[in-house]
Amino acid sequence: MGFLDSLLGRSRTPGPAKKDRLFAMSTAHVTLETAHGMTSGGKAGIVFQAEATSDFSRIVADAEELLHATGEETGTTVETTDDKYGYRWVVLSDPDVEDLVVGISTIKDSLDVGGYGARILAAVFRFTREGGRDAFFIYNVKRGSWYPFVPGEGDKVRDNEAELRLKAQLAGELPMEPELERWFPLWGVPL
């Protein structure tokens, strides 16, 4: 924020994180599949706090409409749902991870351009580990970093060992969140 902005009482929200960091998943998924035996779950989602304004609703609806239109060509399907915590999820389904990344970026960019980028919580990509257990890669939009979230067996139990192993295995592929206390679990991910 500049001197004149503070003098006039204007504030700036932090700019969006580097978009390139979201696109790191476009290549990281190849390493996940070939080197670590993980396969894409064919789903990704972006989660945000919805706002009860017509402008916000129009921006989300326009982005979804664009994804529906391009989905006819790419095979991507779009679904919107609200979770029990009051957050809205736009969930994309497509076997091609790159199409999922582009679709998530479309929603993210629409919210950023409309001035609602600060309302985005995260983008989430689902993968399946050997043995059929899920692992999620969460992109913290505000920090521009990734971290793994691996639910363990039982209610709200995390497999911290698997998460740290994935961090070590993918540190060269994805810009990982260095502060482990910022690895927030997203329970009940609708993917």
DRENKEBA-663121 format. One record per residue (C-alpha): x, y, z; residue number from 0. Coordinates in steps of 0.5 Angstrom, whole numbers. Example, Ala and Ser with C-alpha at 12.3 -4.5 7.8 and 13.67 -1.06 7.14 Angstrom:
<segus>
[[25, -9, 16], 0];
[[27, -2, 14], 1];
</segus>
This chain:
<segus>
[[0, 0, 0], 0];
[[3, 7, -2], 1];
[[3, 13, 2], 2];
[[-2, 16, -1], 3];
[[-7, 10, -1], 4];
[[-6, 10, 7], 5];
[[-7, 18, 7], 6];
[[-14, 17, 3], 7];
[[-16, 11, 7], 8];
[[-16, 7, 2], 9];
[[-13, 0, 3], 10];
[[-11, -6, -2], 11];
[[-12, -13, -1], 12];
[[-6, -18, -2], 13];
[[-6, -19, -9], 14];
[[-7, -26, -12], 15];
[[-2, -32, -11], 16];
[[2, -33, -17], 17];
[[-2, -37, -22], 18];
[[4, -41, -24], 19];
[[4, -45, -17], 20];
[[-3, -47, -19], 21];
[[-1, -50, -25], 22];
[[5, -54, -22], 23];
[[0, -59, -21], 24];
[[0, -60, -29], 25];
[[6, -63, -29], 26];
[[6, -66, -21], 27];
[[1, -71, -23], 28];
[[5, -75, -28], 29];
[[10, -76, -22], 30];
[[5, -78, -18], 31];
[[3, -83, -23], 32];
[[9, -86, -25], 33];
[[14, -85, -19], 34];
[[9, -86, -13], 35];
[[3, -91, -16], 36];
[[-2, -85, -15], 37];
[[-8, -84, -20], 38];
[[-12, -78, -21], 39];
[[-19, -79, -18], 40];
[[-22, -75, -23], 41];
[[-24, -69, -19], 42];
[[-22, -63, -17], 43];
[[-26, -57, -13], 44];
[[-25, -50, -11], 45];
[[-28, -48, -4], 46];
[[-30, -40, -2], 47];
[[-34, -36, 2], 48];
[[-40, -35, -2], 49];
[[-43, -27, -1], 50];
[[-50, -26, -2], 51];
[[-50, -20, -7], 52];
[[-52, -21, -14], 53];
[[-45, -19, -17], 54];
[[-42, -25, -13], 55];
[[-47, -29, -16], 56];
[[-47, -27, -23], 57];
[[-39, -28, -23], 58];
[[-40, -35, -20], 59];
[[-45, -37, -25], 60];
[[-41, -34, -31], 61];
[[-35, -38, -30], 62];
[[-39, -44, -29], 63];
[[-43, -43, -35], 64];
[[-36, -42, -39], 65];
[[-34, -49, -36], 66];
[[-40, -52, -38], 67];
[[-39, -49, -45], 68];
[[-32, -52, -45], 69];
[[-34, -58, -42], 70];
[[-38, -60, -48], 71];
[[-31, -60, -52], 72];
[[-26, -63, -46], 73];
[[-31, -67, -42], 74];
[[-31, -63, -36], 75];
[[-37, -63, -32], 76];
[[-39, -58, -26], 77];
[[-43, -59, -20], 78];
[[-44, -53, -14], 79];
[[-45, -55, -7], 80];
[[-45, -52, 0], 81];
[[-42, -56, 5], 82];
[[-44, -56, 13], 83];
[[-39, -51, 14], 84];
[[-42, -45, 10], 85];
[[-37, -46, 4], 86];
[[-39, -46, -3], 87];
[[-35, -52, -7], 88];
[[-35, -52, -15], 89];
[[-33, -59, -16], 90];
[[-30, -61, -23], 91];
[[-30, -68, -26], 92];
[[-25, -70, -31], 93];
[[-20, -76, -32], 94];
[[-15, -71, -35], 95];
[[-12, -67, -29], 96];
[[-10, -61, -34], 97];
[[-17, -60, -36], 98];
[[-18, -60, -28], 99];
[[-13, -55, -27], 100];
[[-15, -50, -33], 101];
[[-22, -51, -30], 102];
[[-20, -49, -23], 103];
[[-16, -43, -25], 104];
[[-22, -41, -29], 105];
[[-26, -40, -23], 106];
[[-20, -37, -19], 107];
[[-19, -32, -24], 108];
[[-26, -30, -25], 109];
[[-27, -29, -17], 110];
[[-20, -25, -17], 111];
[[-22, -20, -23], 112];
[[-29, -19, -20], 113];
[[-25, -17, -13], 114];
[[-27, -23, -9], 115];
[[-21, -27, -9], 116];
[[-20, -26, -2], 117];
[[-26, -30, -1], 118];
[[-23, -36, -4], 119];
[[-20, -41, 1], 120];
[[-17, -47, -3], 121];
[[-17, -51, -9], 122];
[[-17, -59, -8], 123];
[[-15, -65, -12], 124];
[[-16, -72, -11], 125];
[[-12, -78, -12], 126];
[[-12, -85, -10], 127];
[[-6, -88, -7], 128];
[[-4, -96, -7], 129];
[[-9, -100, -3], 130];
[[-15, -95, -6], 131];
[[-14, -90, 0], 132];
[[-15, -82, -2], 133];
[[-10, -77, -1], 134];
[[-12, -70, -3], 135];
[[-7, -64, -5], 136];
[[-9, -57, -3], 137];
[[-7, -51, -6], 138];
[[-7, -45, -1], 139];
[[-9, -40, -6], 140];
[[-7, -34, -1], 141];
[[0, -37, 0], 142];
[[1, -40, -7], 143];
[[3, -46, -4], 144];
[[1, -54, -4], 145];
[[1, -59, 2], 146];
[[-2, -66, 2], 147];
[[-8, -68, 6], 148];
[[-9, -76, 8], 149];
[[-15, -78, 12], 150];
[[-13, -84, 16], 151];
[[-17, -89, 19], 152];
[[-23, -87, 24], 153];
[[-26, -80, 25], 154];
[[-22, -74, 23], 155];
[[-16, -78, 24], 156];
[[-10, -76, 19], 157];
[[-4, -80, 17], 158];
[[1, -75, 18], 159];
[[7, -80, 16], 160];
[[4, -81, 9], 161];
[[3, -73, 9], 162];
[[10, -72, 11], 163];
[[13, -77, 6], 164];
[[9, -74, 0], 165];
[[12, -67, 2], 166];
[[19, -70, 1], 167];
[[17, -74, -5], 168];
[[14, -68, -9], 169];
[[18, -62, -6], 170];
[[21, -61, -13], 171];
[[15, -61, -17], 172];
[[10, -57, -12], 173];
[[12, -51, -8], 174];
[[10, -54, -1], 175];
[[8, -50, 5], 176];
[[14, -50, 9], 177];
[[10, -48, 16], 178];
[[6, -55, 18], 179];
[[2, -51, 22], 180];
[[-1, -48, 16], 181];
[[-3, -55, 13], 182];
[[-11, -55, 15], 183];
[[-15, -61, 14], 184];
[[-21, -60, 10], 185];
[[-26, -66, 13], 186];
[[-32, -68, 9], 187];
[[-29, -66, 2], 188];
[[-34, -67, -3], 189];
[[-29, -70, -8], 190];
</segus>
